[in-house]
């Protein structure tokens, strides 16, 4: 299992990533409301943001879906694979939003644990 870096999961660090996601999530939600295909492009950005967050928090350079990362919530690898297959779907947007929220909570638990 790839361990997370305690310094990189501090509240301020996590909040910075999460705020960036919230801004992007608004754009995705609006694009879905308009039935605009740009939602898929925004989702690609969201997927990249999520993976970058995981990598930075884990001191890794490349994201490997087969690896177990301490910071990831349950079934995150399978869920991320589902999201990547059809990023333009609203269900995938909701799933990515849940991953961000669950990862934020997991970071809080890991901060208390260590």
Helices and strands as residue ranges (DSSP letters): G 6-9, H 11-33, H 38-58, H 76-85, H 90-113
